């Protein structure tokens, strides 16, 4: 885990660099490096976790050519790439993986990113030509934001670092308002929501030269005919998932796992336990008085504790519980907003931030089961006609409600339902789907694309920002490009084997987990049902309503906010978990975000 940043063709001094560095240190508290050239400066902060995180920026001289690189992440096929480069006459002089990456760029230029398998955000500066190359991994695991400022460019792992540069202001235009209210906490791919700030999209790279940015997509999810039998498919899935977990266990520091008692985190933990001679360190989350307060529902049918205990007993892990109270969640609202740089998922964010702080007391690296649902079809909207029917984003089917939260004079400017519908239809039209697919298969593949490029990105943002805020490197082995490519072509009849969500994954992992866990019904990330938390959010919201001068009322209609404080929501604001208390928290986050970043309005 690292933080990277750079200033290209813009003036800088020690004060400017120091301000940027102060916003980066959480992601990389164990070491830092700095390059200062005539036309550029590049910074790197790192968390020491594994063999492939040496000192950066890395320099490579090839005759009169001088390359400088900073990067965040891990590329798992480095040895293969080293061999391919050697055959082409590019001999690496060290064992440093960073040298392989730079030489891959020299060999393949902007096509190099397509050769990398892993998670990465990188920047390579050609000192001799004044060209900057940026690239981001295929699935968007590592973040990379940028802003063209004057004739120059700023880039960084997080938005807050870009905002420190003199003259860069936190601004919000109508497009940003539309995203915050009509899409949030999701956002449009490639957008940083703040005016002028963009994010390099997953699977994309870019060249910045002579004041101009040119980007291209080097990878996309491509459909292909699936010719493997069910048994062959299951065997490949087991092999790929196991391979990815073992790869991501590589570290020179102790590694733990999240253990929710669900299928995905249990698979990760069990594979780890098979390859480790000691007791695996595992971590679980619960809430005060949850057994009394829990209310089963459509999306969260049961609690996790019994299954966690079952897995802990079966694997004899060194287990740690974190139990959060209503005050823990409420107290994390502001920090979680700053960590994400945007309003987020309410207590779904707050709890992960508090949880990560506890985990960091024991380990620097942890593995989670994140992203299995997107690739293997675990979410309810993959099989619920009222959610995945094909008219809008299935995790946010409440545009009419969201519109009521906009100030009346902004509703027509944002475009409302038409704005969301246009984004949805554009996203669906971009899907690569074989023409012979039947309607059911076509719809599932549309949903896979929508989930990967929209919903999964929100969860990856959450995973990255909440955990890196604490100096914790959380890895998601299911978020693997080879798994994604293979699973995209697998027919739905295989994925839903035995009529179960993620039936293929369950079958592929038979013998690894206790039967009760292996065939347990999907349960999402746990949220609190504590009425004290809802009361805290309601009290804060009502207090805010007394402040007529709050910046929030430039965007949000207080009439809708008052209604939210007292009315029960029938449908989540976003995903499966964001109902009344979480939506109140989201509105409070918008207010704090506007104040903390001193956001100027461009409307």
Number of C-alpha atoms within 10 A of each C-alpha: 27 29 31 31 28 25 25 26 20 16 14 17 9 8 10 14 21 12 15 21 21 11 17 26 21 22 27 23 17 14 15 20 15 19 17 14 12 11 14 21 22 26 24 29 28 26 23 21 20 15 12 19 19 14 16 22 22 20 16 15 9 9 6 7 11 14 22 20 26 28 30 24 20 23 19 18 14 22 13 11 20 20 15 14 18 12 10 9 10 16 15 16 8 9 12 16 21 25 20 22 23 22 22 22 18 14 15 14 12 20 16 18 24 17 17 21 18 24 23 25 27 24 27 23 24 16 17 10 11 14 16 21 21 24 28 28 29 28 25 23 25 25 28 29 23 25 21 17 18 9 12 20 22 24 25 28 25 24 27 20 24 25 21 19 20 11 8 14 17 21 18 20 16 18 18 22 22 26 20 22 23 27 22 21 21 25 19 18 15 15 19 22 24 21 19 17 22 19 22 26 24 27 19 23 27 19 18 19 18 10 14 12 15 10 17 15 16 20 17 16 21 14 18 14 12 13 10 11 11 17 13 12 21 20 15 16 20 18 14 18 24 19 13 21 23 15 15 19 22 16 15 13 13 15 22 26 27 25 30 27 25 23 25 25 22 27 25 25 26 20 18 22 17 12 11 10 8 11 13 23 24 24 24 19 22 21 21 15 14 17 13 9 13 17 13 10 8 9 14 19 14 17 20 20 15 12 20 22 16 16 23 21 12 12 17 16 19 14 19 16 14 17 16 18 17 21 11 16 24 19 12 18 23 16 15 28 25 21 25 21 19 24 27 30 27 27 26 18 25 25 29 21 26 22 22 27 19 16 26 17 10 14 19 23 28 24 24 24 24 21 24 25 22 22 24 25 27 22 24 19 19 23 16 11 10 11 17 21 15 16 11 20 27 23 22 21 19 18 20 11 14 19 23 18 21 25 18 13 11 19 17 13 14 22 17 20 17 12 17 20 16 13 14 16 14 11 17 18 11 12 19 16 19 15 8 9 13 9 9 11 18 18 18 20 27 20 22 25 23 20 22 21 18 18 23 25 22 19 19 20 19 23 23 22 26 28 26 24 22 23 25 26 25 24 22 22 27 27 26 22 19 14 20 22 16 19 21 22 19 23 17 21 13 20 25 20 16 13 11 17 22 27 21 26 26 27 19 21 20 13 10 14 21 15 11 14 21 22 18 15 17 21 19 20 15 17 19 26 19 19 12 13 21 20 14 18 24 22 13 16 21 15 10 18 17 10 11 10 10 14 19 23 17 15 22 22 18 22 13 16 21 15 11 19 20 10 9 11 14 8 17 17 26 22 21 18 23 21 18 22 25 25 24 22 29 26 23 22 24 21 20 21 20 20 14 13 16 13 15 16 17 11 10
